Amino acid sequence: MKHIKTFLLFLLITQSVSAFSADRCRIIYFMEKNCPEKCKEVDNIILPQLRELYGDRIEVLKRDLENPANFEALMAFEARYKVPPGEVPEFYTAFGTAQKTDNIKKKLTELIDAELSSEKSGPHAEFINESLLSTVTFVPVQEAGARSKTPLAIYYFYKPGCRTCTRLDISMRYLAMKYPGQLKIFHSKITDNDAKVMNEALCIRYAKPDNLHLATPAVFFGKESLVGEKAFKDIDILVKVSDAMKRADKEPTPVFTVDELLQAERAISNRFDRIGGTAVISAGLIDGINPCAFVTIIFLLSYLSLLKYGRKEIILVGASFTFAVFATYLLIGLGFLKFVDYLQSLPYLTEAVYYSGALLAAIIGLLNIIDYIRIRRGSIKDMGLKLDDGIRMKINEVIRKNVRLRHYVIGAAAIGFSVSVLELACTGQTYLPTVIFIVNTQGVTMKAVSMLVFYNIAFIVPLIVVFMLFFAGISEKHLSAWLGRNTGRIKLATGAIFILLAVILVFLK
């Protein structure tokens, strides 16, 4: 009987896996369907190149982590090779491992060459052979007396592109299959509005610091709260969940109350209002000193200087011009608000308006950063976002005509109105996406109107400062020189603000 068992074992070994041979390198390849980009590169580019180079001297054995038995095998490999839990794809050979963060092709080539050129089996050869011979299958753990009778609720929040989330996704699916009926796992994408409110409520309940609210990955269960990628470093989430399951009766995961959810919703709204309000005011301030508007002010000041205006006249001209600019831009902004609100009232355009606002803000931001790079490499003349020469000449003509009016206060107001309308070809590039941002985050409400008012107050602050400096004796030449030195910085700041607006819109959705 003993000889029969030995013979059967020999047959199993020879039929399933041949003994180690330096003529062939086995690669255990752990992959998962949710890693399409990297796994596709491995499947379509890296492995075909390696097969072309080594032919049948390499044997690639795929292990799909959708199968929980393969996930258990992966954990055993990570423990054996003493590597922390990582993202797929992961590769194991008798001489070492290649992880997603490595240069996979280079690392695998080194491992293959090491094995094929060695006269001895690799340090992990026996482990690989044993794992391939193993017929152990995945066995779910039924409810046991040592465990709580109450299912443990787990709230898991992820975001597409989050590095640690991929591994947690697999871990959560594995846990659900490992402990059927003993866990209630709630997978939530943090970009969904309901998920944000739930995450905020949990962060408040678990007293997490403000900077971790809405961060990913995040897992809450029992008394445990793990938020942010650093929280999962050197943490065995499977062990923590297993321990918490035993105490689920005494230490259950919190159940939300209506008041907690309302409090969380208000907290999110207030936080984004603060961020959004600061961004809108910053956009208005920077828009007020962009070259389009600033060059016009300098040209007006040069004319005031040429015509020998006194202090009183400068104050009155400055006040009249500034008020006209403020009123004109505010009225234009209110018109934009109404127009964007009308577009959003059309069901088939609601999503388009939202995403076009985010896209437009991002494009304006990138174009300003490109202008910054051009200025660094050349001069202000190389900018892409600037006032058209024809419009600039028209503005200069308006200034020359109206600044000589008998009633110079009325003339300054006329200049302010006309210049605002003409400059819209340039400043509107930042004004319109700001208005779309306000509508998308606030709707057409009194809060939206107040944000628009604050934008325009910020917009005229540079005008007021410039007139005060001119009144104090600073010449238009000095102001022109300041603009020349700082145009690049202004462009960079504008780019940063509008990319921030785009990010807020994307994150809010």
C-alpha positions as CSV (number, residue, x, y, z in Angstrom):
1,M,0.0,0.0,0.0
2,K,2.9,2.3,0.9
3,H,4.5,1.7,-2.5
4,I,1.2,2.5,-4.3
5,K,1.0,5.8,-2.5
6,T,4.5,6.7,-3.4
7,F,4.0,5.8,-7.1
8,L,0.8,7.9,-7.2
9,L,2.6,10.8,-5.7
10,F,5.4,10.4,-8.3
11,L,2.8,10.4,-11.1
12,L,1.2,13.5,-9.7
13,I,4.5,15.3,-9.5
14,T,5.7,14.3,-13.0
15,Q,2.3,15.1,-14.6
16,S,1.7,18.4,-12.9
17,V,5.1,20.0,-12.4
18,S,8.5,18.8,-13.6
19,A,11.5,19.0,-11.3
20,F,13.5,22.2,-11.2
21,S,15.6,22.7,-14.3
22,A,18.0,25.5,-15.1
23,D,16.7,25.3,-18.6
24,R,13.4,26.8,-17.6
25,C,12.2,29.7,-15.4
26,R,8.7,29.7,-13.9
27,I,7.0,33.0,-13.3
28,I,4.0,33.1,-11.0
29,Y,2.0,36.1,-12.3
30,F,-0.7,37.5,-9.9
31,M,-3.2,39.8,-11.8
32,E,-6.6,41.3,-11.3
33,K,-9.2,42.5,-13.8
34,N,-9.3,46.0,-12.2
35,C,-5.7,46.8,-13.1
36,P,-6.4,47.2,-16.8
37,E,-3.6,49.7,-17.6
38,K,-0.6,47.9,-16.1
39,C,-1.9,44.4,-16.6
40,K,-2.6,45.2,-20.2
41,E,0.9,46.5,-20.7
42,V,2.2,43.2,-19.1
43,D,0.0,41.0,-21.3
44,N,0.3,42.8,-24.6
45,I,3.9,44.2,-24.5
46,I,6.2,42.9,-21.7
47,L,5.3,39.1,-21.8
48,P,5.3,38.8,-25.6
49,Q,8.8,40.5,-25.6
50,L,10.1,38.1,-23.0
51,R,8.7,35.1,-24.8
52,E,10.3,36.3,-28.0
53,L,13.6,36.7,-26.2
54,Y,13.5,33.4,-24.1
55,G,11.0,31.2,-26.0
56,D,9.9,28.1,-24.1
57,R,12.6,28.7,-21.5
58,I,10.1,30.7,-19.5
59,E,6.7,29.5,-18.2
60,V,4.2,32.1,-17.1
61,L,1.5,30.9,-14.7
62,K,-1.3,33.4,-14.3
63,R,-3.2,33.6,-11.1
64,D,-6.4,35.7,-11.2
65,L,-7.2,37.2,-7.8
66,E,-10.9,37.0,-8.5
67,N,-10.4,33.5,-7.2
68,P,-10.0,33.9,-3.4
69,A,-7.7,30.8,-3.3
70,N,-5.3,32.7,-5.5
71,F,-5.5,35.7,-3.1
72,E,-4.6,33.4,-0.2
73,A,-1.7,32.1,-2.3
74,L,-0.5,35.7,-3.0
75,M,-0.5,36.5,0.8
76,A,1.6,33.3,1.3
77,F,4.1,34.4,-1.4
78,E,4.3,38.0,0.1
79,A,5.1,36.4,3.5
80,R,7.7,34.1,2.0
81,Y,9.4,36.8,0.0
82,K,9.1,39.3,2.9
83,V,7.5,42.0,0.8
84,P,4.6,44.2,2.0
85,P,1.1,43.8,0.5
86,G,1.2,45.6,-2.8
87,E,-0.7,46.4,-5.9
88,V,-1.1,43.9,-8.8
89,P,0.5,42.9,-11.0
90,E,3.0,40.9,-8.8
91,F,5.5,38.4,-10.2
92,Y,7.4,35.6,-8.3
93,T,10.3,33.5,-9.5
94,A,12.7,31.1,-7.7
95,F,15.2,34.0,-7.5
96,G,13.0,36.9,-6.4
97,T,10.0,39.1,-7.1
98,A,9.0,42.0,-9.3
99,Q,6.3,44.4,-8.1
100,K,4.2,47.0,-9.9
101,T,6.4,49.8,-8.7
102,D,9.5,48.2,-10.3
103,N,10.6,48.4,-13.9
104,I,8.9,45.1,-14.5
105,K,10.6,44.2,-17.8
106,K,14.0,45.0,-16.5
107,K,13.5,43.2,-13.2
108,L,12.0,40.1,-14.7
109,T,14.8,39.9,-17.2
110,E,17.3,40.0,-14.4
111,L,15.4,37.3,-12.5
112,I,15.1,35.0,-15.5
113,D,18.8,35.4,-16.4
114,A,19.7,34.6,-12.8
115,E,17.7,31.4,-12.9
116,L,18.7,30.2,-16.3
117,S,22.4,30.8,-15.7
118,S,22.5,29.3,-12.3
119,E,23.7,25.8,-11.6
120,K,21.7,25.6,-8.4
121,S,18.0,26.1,-7.7
122,G,16.9,29.5,-6.5
123,P,16.3,30.2,-2.8
124,H,12.5,30.0,-3.4
125,A,12.4,27.1,-5.8
126,E,11.1,24.6,-3.3
127,F,8.4,27.0,-2.2
128,I,7.2,27.6,-5.7
129,N,7.1,23.8,-6.4
130,E,5.2,23.2,-3.3
131,S,2.7,25.9,-4.1
132,L,2.2,24.5,-7.6
133,L,1.7,21.0,-6.2
134,S,-0.8,22.2,-3.6
135,T,-4.4,21.1,-4.2
136,V,-5.7,23.2,-1.3
137,T,-8.9,25.0,-2.3
138,F,-10.6,28.0,-0.8
139,V,-12.9,27.2,2.1
140,P,-15.3,29.8,3.5
141,V,-15.4,30.1,7.3
142,Q,-18.9,29.4,8.6
143,E,-20.1,31.2,11.7
144,A,-18.4,29.7,14.8
145,G,-19.2,29.9,18.4
146,A,-16.2,32.1,19.2
147,R,-17.5,34.7,16.8
148,S,-20.2,37.3,17.4
149,K,-23.7,36.5,16.3
150,T,-24.0,40.1,15.0
151,P,-22.7,40.7,11.5
152,L,-19.9,43.3,11.5
153,A,-20.5,46.3,9.3
154,I,-17.5,47.6,7.3
155,Y,-17.6,50.9,5.5
156,Y,-15.0,51.1,2.8
157,F,-14.4,54.2,0.7
158,Y,-12.2,54.3,-2.4
159,K,-11.3,56.5,-5.3
160,P,-10.3,55.5,-8.8
161,G,-6.6,55.9,-9.2
162,C,-5.9,55.5,-5.5
163,R,-2.8,53.3,-5.2
164,T,-3.7,51.4,-2.0
165,C,-7.4,51.1,-3.0
166,T,-6.7,48.4,-5.6
167,R,-5.3,46.0,-3.0
168,L,-8.1,46.9,-0.5
169,D,-10.7,46.2,-3.2
170,I,-9.4,42.6,-3.5
171,S,-9.2,42.3,0.3
172,M,-12.8,43.3,0.8
173,R,-14.1,40.9,-1.9
174,Y,-12.0,38.2,-0.3
175,L,-13.4,38.9,3.2
176,A,-17.0,38.9,1.9
177,M,-16.4,35.4,0.5
178,K,-14.3,34.1,3.4
179,Y,-17.0,35.0,6.0
180,P,-20.3,34.7,4.3
181,G,-23.2,36.1,6.4
182,Q,-20.8,37.5,9.0
183,L,-19.9,40.8,7.3
184,K,-21.8,43.6,5.8
185,I,-19.4,45.5,3.6
186,F,-20.4,48.8,2.1
187,H,-18.2,49.7,-0.9
188,S,-18.6,53.4,-1.7
189,K,-16.9,55.6,-4.3
190,I,-15.9,58.8,-2.5
191,T,-16.9,61.0,-5.5
192,D,-20.6,60.0,-5.0
193,N,-22.5,62.6,-2.9
194,D,-24.1,60.0,-0.6
195,A,-20.6,58.5,0.0
196,K,-19.2,61.9,1.0
197,V,-21.9,62.5,3.6
198,M,-21.5,59.0,5.0
199,N,-17.7,59.4,5.1
200,E,-18.0,62.8,6.8
201,A,-20.3,61.4,9.4
202,L,-17.9,58.5,10.2
203,C,-14.9,60.9,10.4
204,I,-16.9,63.0,12.9
205,R,-17.9,60.0,14.9
206,Y,-14.4,58.6,15.0
207,A,-12.9,62.0,15.7
208,K,-10.6,62.0,12.6
209,P,-8.7,65.3,12.0
210,D,-10.1,67.6,9.3
211,N,-7.4,66.9,6.8
212,L,-8.5,63.3,6.6
213,H,-12.1,63.9,6.0
214,L,-13.1,62.6,2.5
215,A,-9.6,61.1,2.1
216,T,-9.1,57.7,0.6
217,P,-8.7,54.9,1.2
218,A,-10.8,54.8,4.3
219,V,-12.2,51.8,6.3
220,F,-14.4,52.0,9.3
221,F,-15.5,49.0,11.4
222,G,-16.0,48.4,15.1
223,K,-13.6,50.6,17.0
224,E,-11.2,50.8,14.0
225,S,-10.9,53.7,11.6
226,L,-8.1,53.7,9.0
227,V,-8.0,56.7,6.7
228,G,-5.4,57.7,4.1
229,E,-2.6,55.6,2.5
230,K,-0.2,56.0,5.5
231,A,-2.8,54.3,7.8
232,F,-2.5,51.1,5.8
233,K,1.3,50.8,5.9
234,D,2.3,47.7,7.8
235,I,-1.3,47.0,8.7
236,D,-2.9,43.6,8.2
237,I,-6.5,44.5,7.5
238,L,-7.6,40.9,7.4
239,V,-6.4,40.3,11.0
240,K,-8.0,43.5,12.2
241,V,-11.3,42.5,10.6
242,S,-11.1,39.0,12.0
243,D,-10.5,40.3,15.5
244,A,-13.3,42.9,15.3
245,M,-15.8,40.2,14.2
246,K,-15.3,38.5,17.5
247,R,-16.3,41.7,19.3
248,A,-19.1,42.8,17.0
249,D,-21.8,42.4,19.7
250,K,-19.9,44.6,22.3
251,E,-18.2,46.9,19.8
252,P,-20.5,47.3,16.8
253,T,-19.9,49.7,13.9
254,P,-21.8,52.9,14.6
255,V,-25.2,53.3,13.0
256,F,-25.9,56.8,11.6
257,T,-28.7,59.0,12.9
258,V,-30.5,61.5,10.7
259,D,-29.0,64.3,12.7
260,E,-25.5,63.0,12.2
261,L,-26.0,62.8,8.4
262,L,-27.5,66.4,8.3
263,Q,-24.5,67.6,10.4
264,A,-22.1,65.9,8.0
265,E,-23.8,67.4,5.0
266,R,-23.6,70.9,6.5
267,A,-19.9,70.4,7.4
268,I,-19.1,69.4,3.8
269,S,-21.1,72.4,2.4
270,N,-19.4,74.8,4.8
271,R,-15.9,73.5,4.0
272,F,-16.4,73.7,0.3
273,D,-18.0,77.2,0.6
274,R,-14.9,78.4,2.4
275,I,-12.6,76.9,-0.2
276,G,-14.8,77.9,-3.1
277,G,-15.3,81.4,-1.8
278,T,-11.6,81.9,-1.2
279,A,-10.8,80.7,-4.7
280,V,-13.5,83.0,-6.3
281,I,-12.2,86.1,-4.5
282,S,-8.6,85.1,-5.4
283,A,-9.6,84.8,-9.0
284,G,-11.2,88.2,-8.9
285,L,-8.1,89.8,-7.4
286,I,-5.7,88.2,-9.9
287,D,-8.1,89.0,-12.8
288,G,-7.9,92.7,-11.7
289,I,-4.1,92.7,-12.2
290,N,-3.9,90.6,-15.3
291,P,-2.1,92.3,-18.2
292,C,-5.3,92.9,-20.1
293,A,-6.8,95.2,-17.4
294,F,-3.5,96.5,-16.1
295,V,-2.2,97.9,-19.4
296,T,-5.4,99.8,-19.9
297,I,-5.1,101.4,-16.5
298,I,-1.5,102.4,-17.2
299,F,-2.6,104.0,-20.6
300,L,-5.3,105.9,-18.8
301,L,-2.9,107.2,-16.2
302,S,-0.4,108.3,-18.8
303,Y,-3.1,110.4,-20.4
304,L,-4.0,111.9,-17.0
305,S,-0.4,112.8,-16.6
306,L,-0.1,114.3,-20.1
307,L,-3.2,116.5,-19.5
308,K,-1.8,117.7,-16.2
309,Y,-4.7,116.6,-14.0
310,G,-4.6,117.8,-10.4
311,R,-5.1,115.7,-7.3
312,K,-8.8,116.4,-7.0
313,E,-9.4,115.4,-10.7
314,I,-7.3,112.2,-10.3
315,I,-9.5,111.1,-7.3
316,L,-12.7,111.9,-9.1
317,V,-11.6,110.2,-12.3
318,G,-10.3,107.2,-10.5
319,A,-13.5,106.8,-8.4
320,S,-15.8,107.3,-11.4
321,F,-13.8,104.9,-13.6
322,T,-13.6,102.2,-10.9
323,F,-17.3,102.4,-10.0
324,A,-18.2,102.1,-13.7
325,V,-15.9,99.0,-14.1
326,F,-17.5,97.4,-11.0
327,A,-21.1,98.1,-12.1
328,T,-20.5,96.9,-15.7
329,Y,-18.7,93.7,-14.7
330,L,-21.3,92.9,-12.0
331,L,-24.2,93.4,-14.5
332,I,-22.4,91.2,-17.1
333,G,-21.8,88.6,-14.4
334,L,-25.5,88.6,-13.4
335,G,-26.3,88.1,-17.1
336,F,-23.8,85.1,-17.1
337,L,-25.5,83.7,-14.0
338,K,-28.9,83.8,-15.6
339,F,-27.7,82.3,-18.8
340,V,-25.9,79.4,-17.2
341,D,-28.9,78.8,-14.9
342,Y,-31.1,78.6,-18.0
343,L,-28.8,76.1,-19.7
344,Q,-28.9,74.0,-16.6
345,S,-32.7,74.0,-16.6
346,L,-32.6,72.0,-19.9
347,P,-32.3,68.4,-18.8
348,Y,-30.1,67.3,-21.6
349,L,-27.6,70.1,-20.9
350,T,-27.3,69.9,-17.1
351,E,-24.4,67.5,-17.1
352,A,-22.8,69.2,-20.1
353,V,-22.8,72.6,-18.4
354,Y,-21.3,71.1,-15.2
355,Y,-18.4,69.3,-16.9
356,S,-17.8,72.1,-19.4
357,G,-17.3,74.4,-16.5
358,A,-14.7,72.1,-15.0
359,L,-13.0,71.6,-18.4
360,L,-13.0,75.3,-19.2
361,A,-11.5,76.2,-15.8
362,A,-8.8,73.5,-16.3
363,I,-8.1,74.7,-19.9
364,I,-7.8,78.4,-18.7
365,G,-5.5,77.2,-15.9
366,L,-3.2,75.3,-18.2
367,L,-3.1,78.1,-20.8
368,N,-2.0,80.5,-18.1
369,I,0.7,78.1,-17.0
370,I,1.8,77.8,-20.6
371,D,2.0,81.6,-20.8
372,Y,4.1,81.6,-17.7
373,I,6.5,79.1,-19.3
374,R,6.6,81.2,-22.5
375,I,7.3,84.4,-20.5
376,R,10.2,82.6,-18.6
377,R,11.7,81.6,-21.9
378,G,11.0,84.7,-23.9
379,S,9.0,87.8,-23.2
380,I,5.5,89.1,-22.5
381,K,4.9,89.3,-26.3
382,D,4.9,85.5,-26.5
383,M,1.8,85.2,-24.3
384,G,-1.2,83.4,-25.8
385,L,-3.9,84.9,-23.5
386,K,-3.7,88.6,-24.1
387,L,-5.7,91.5,-25.5
388,D,-6.0,91.5,-29.3
389,D,-4.1,94.5,-30.8
390,G,-7.2,95.7,-32.6
391,I,-9.2,95.8,-29.4
392,R,-6.3,97.4,-27.5
393,M,-6.2,100.2,-30.1
394,K,-10.0,100.6,-29.8
395,I,-9.6,101.0,-26.0
396,N,-6.9,103.6,-26.4
397,E,-9.2,105.5,-28.8
398,V,-12.0,105.4,-26.2
399,I,-9.7,106.7,-23.5
400,R,-8.3,109.6,-25.7
401,K,-11.8,110.6,-26.7
402,N,-13.6,110.5,-23.3
403,V,-10.8,111.7,-21.0
404,R,-10.9,115.1,-22.7
405,L,-14.7,115.6,-22.0
406,R,-15.6,118.7,-20.2
407,H,-17.3,116.7,-17.5
408,Y,-14.4,114.5,-16.9
409,V,-16.2,112.5,-14.2
410,I,-18.8,111.4,-16.8
411,G,-16.0,110.8,-19.3
412,A,-14.3,108.5,-16.8
413,A,-17.5,106.6,-16.2
414,A,-17.9,106.2,-20.0
415,I,-14.4,105.0,-20.3
416,G,-15.0,102.5,-17.5
417,F,-18.1,101.1,-19.1
418,S,-16.6,100.9,-22.7
419,V,-13.3,99.5,-21.5
420,S,-15.1,96.8,-19.5
421,V,-17.1,95.7,-22.5
422,L,-14.1,95.7,-24.8
423,E,-11.8,94.0,-22.3
424,L,-14.3,91.2,-21.8
425,A,-12.7,89.5,-24.9
426,C,-9.7,88.9,-22.6
427,T,-10.9,89.0,-19.0
428,G,-14.0,87.0,-19.9
429,Q,-11.7,84.1,-20.4
430,T,-11.4,84.0,-16.6
431,Y,-14.8,85.6,-15.7
432,L,-17.0,83.0,-17.4
433,P,-15.5,79.9,-15.9
434,T,-15.7,81.5,-12.5
435,V,-19.4,82.2,-13.0
436,I,-20.0,78.6,-14.1
437,F,-18.2,77.5,-11.0
438,I,-20.4,79.6,-8.8
439,V,-23.6,78.3,-10.5
440,N,-22.4,74.7,-10.3
441,T,-21.6,74.9,-6.6
442,Q,-24.3,77.4,-5.3
443,G,-27.0,77.5,-7.9
444,V,-28.6,80.9,-8.6
445,T,-29.1,81.9,-5.0
446,M,-28.3,84.9,-2.9
447,K,-25.1,83.2,-1.9
448,A,-24.1,82.9,-5.5
449,V,-24.9,86.6,-6.1
450,S,-22.9,87.6,-3.0
451,M,-19.9,85.5,-4.3
452,L,-20.2,87.4,-7.6
453,V,-20.3,90.7,-5.8
454,F,-17.1,89.8,-3.8
455,Y,-15.4,88.6,-7.0
456,N,-16.0,92.1,-8.5
457,I,-15.0,93.9,-5.4
458,A,-11.7,91.9,-5.5
459,F,-11.5,92.8,-9.2
460,I,-11.5,96.5,-8.6
461,V,-9.1,96.4,-5.6
462,P,-6.0,96.6,-8.0
463,L,-7.6,99.6,-9.7
464,I,-8.0,101.4,-6.4
465,V,-4.5,100.6,-5.4
466,V,-3.1,101.8,-8.7
467,F,-4.9,105.1,-8.6
468,M,-3.7,105.6,-5.0
469,L,-0.1,105.0,-6.0
470,F,-0.5,107.4,-8.9
471,F,-2.0,109.9,-6.6
472,A,1.0,109.5,-4.2
473,G,3.4,110.2,-7.0
474,I,4.3,106.8,-8.5
475,S,4.6,107.3,-12.3
476,E,3.0,105.1,-14.9
477,K,6.5,104.1,-16.0
478,H,7.2,102.5,-12.6
479,L,3.8,100.7,-12.8
480,S,4.7,99.4,-16.3
481,A,8.0,98.2,-15.1
482,W,6.4,96.4,-12.1
483,L,3.9,94.7,-14.5
484,G,6.8,93.6,-16.8
485,R,8.6,92.0,-13.8
486,N,5.5,90.2,-12.4
487,T,3.4,89.2,-15.4
488,G,4.8,85.7,-15.2
489,R,3.9,85.3,-11.5
490,I,0.4,86.7,-12.2
491,K,0.0,84.1,-15.0
492,L,1.2,81.3,-12.7
493,A,-1.1,82.3,-9.9
494,T,-4.1,82.5,-12.3
495,G,-3.3,79.1,-13.6
496,A,-3.1,77.6,-10.1
497,I,-6.4,79.2,-9.1
498,F,-8.4,77.9,-12.1
499,I,-6.9,74.4,-11.8
500,L,-8.1,74.5,-8.2
501,L,-11.6,75.5,-9.4
502,A,-11.6,72.6,-11.8
503,V,-10.4,70.2,-9.1
504,I,-13.2,71.3,-6.7
505,L,-15.8,70.8,-9.4
506,V,-14.6,67.3,-10.2
507,F,-14.3,66.4,-6.6
508,L,-17.8,67.7,-5.8
509,K,-19.4,65.6,-8.5
